[in-house]
């Protein structure tokens, strides 16, 4: 299991995680926004099979959210959890940029 830390609210990390997984080709199996749990499966790959992924999102403090990744395979050869973190952070950056560009500012 890998744990990643974000400095965004848990609800926003949850939404960004779902968005990121879908964009990376994962099929969302189960969403439990109340408990911060996402279960997803990757597309089948002839060489790697498919990856079952469970994400647990926890609000640690008013300014920190932890995201725990658990899967049915060894992370090191299948995918890099840090790349998922980078994609989620890119989503936040792009969303913020779009709000500023459209004149909505930040709430």
N, C-alpha and C positions, 0 to 999 in steps of 0.2 A: 504494500500500500504506500502511495506517495501522497504527501500533503503539500499543498500550495497555498500561499497567503496572498490576499488581495486587500487593498485599502478602499473598498467599495462596499455598499450595503449588500446584505445577503440576497435580497430579492433581485437586485441588479446582477449579481454574479450568477444567480440561477438562470435568469433570462438570457444572459450572454452565453452561458454554458450550453443551453439548449440550442441557441442560434449557431454557435460554433460547431457543435456535434453534427447538426443537420448539414451545415455547409461542408463538413469533412466527409459526408456520405454515410454517417451513422444513422441507423433506424432507431427511433426512440421507442423503447418497449414499455416503459412506465415512467410517469411523471407524478411526483408527490411534492407539490410546492409547499404544502404545510409543514412537512418534515425535512424539506430540502434534499430530496433524493431523486436522482435521475438514473434510469437504467437504459442502456443502449447497446446496440450490436453493430459491429462494422460489417461492411460488405465482405463477402467471401473472397479470399485470395487463394489461388491454387497453391502457393508456396507457404503461406502463413496461416491458412484457415480463416476463421473469423474470431473477432475479439468481443467478448462480453465485458462490458464496462459498467461499473456502478460508481456514481459520484454522490458524495455526501457533502452538503454545504452547511456550515455552522457559523453563526455570528459569534465571534469570540469577544469582541468589545464594540464600542460605538464606532470605532474606526477600522476594525480588522475583521475580515471574513476568511475562514479556512475552507479549502476545498480538498476533500480526500478522494483519491482515485484508487479503485480496486478492480482487478481484472482476473480473467482466467488464465493469463499467460504472463511470462516474465516481461516486464516493461522494456527492459534494456534492448531487446532485439526486435520488438514489434513496433513500438512508437516511443517518442520522447515526451513525457509529461510536461516538460518545460515548453515544448512547442505548442501544446494545448493552452498552457498559461499565456504564452505570447499571443496566440490567436484571440483569446478572450480579452486580453488587454488592448489589442488592436481594435476589437469591436467597441470597447469603451472610448478609445481615442477617436475613432471615426464617428461615433454617435455624438460625442461632444463637439467635434469639428462641424458636423452638420447642423447642430443646434445654433452654434455661434454664427455660421455662415448664413443661415436662414433668418438671422435677426432675433431668434428666440432667447438667446443668452443661456445662462445656466440657472436652473432652479435650485 
